[in-house]
Amino acid sequence: MRLNAWLARAGVASRRKADELIKAGRVTVNGAPGELHTVVQPGDQVALDGRRLARQELAYVLLYKPSATVTTASDPQGRRTVVDLVDHPARVVPVGRLDADTTGALLLTNDGELAHRLAHPSYEVDKVYEVECWTQPTDAELERLRAGVELHDGRSSPAVVRRLDGARIELTIHEGRNRQVKRMIEAVGRRVKRLHRSRYGPLTLEGLEPGAWRELEPLEVEQLRSTAASSLLP
Ligand code: URA
């Protein structure tokens, strides 16, 4: 495995940051300075600033994100972060983000390769949202959401939209732009009162309470991987 990938896997830094550490001469492999092209073999000893690093096992976690938690590493307002909620020995980080007031399914992993693919817009993982609006959208507005609406960063892709009851709808999209669902709803003249992600690809929240998490089953990891493999990415 390439040294930068090994460092990312060990939870040290992203691959790009790892390249910087390598270029700065801070990483050694078996006592010799690491190079960008260095390949780490099983049994090699990798150190950062002279401290030996241990390789981490890959970990995949599904969290039922509760409200009033942030998806960033730390929050200036002192709110809890999703990472605080997941007491796991591996340094898992969220894939994509949910707004502080959004609840629901959030994947966390230390598998940088998979996370990178899943977060890429061309990766078509279905994300299913239950959206409660302050006022009831009309059928024509739901039709506009289905067709795709104009947002400041480009038109949204066609969505699957289903009315649940009154002002509650279910929206399935595969993009993950910042505040995308809220902006789509605003684009048709409504506002979101409550937003919940009930499904992320194959992952549902069945059996989880808000704030609780579980490890993914090997089959679920395989399902995520095979969708990533069939995406258009190189
Ligand atoms: N879309 C939003 O607007 N917010 C989220 O948290 C997720 C999707």
Residues whose N, C-alpha, C, O or C-beta is under 5 A from the ligand:
A	BS01	URA	R97 L98 D99 T102 R179 Q180 V181 K182 R183
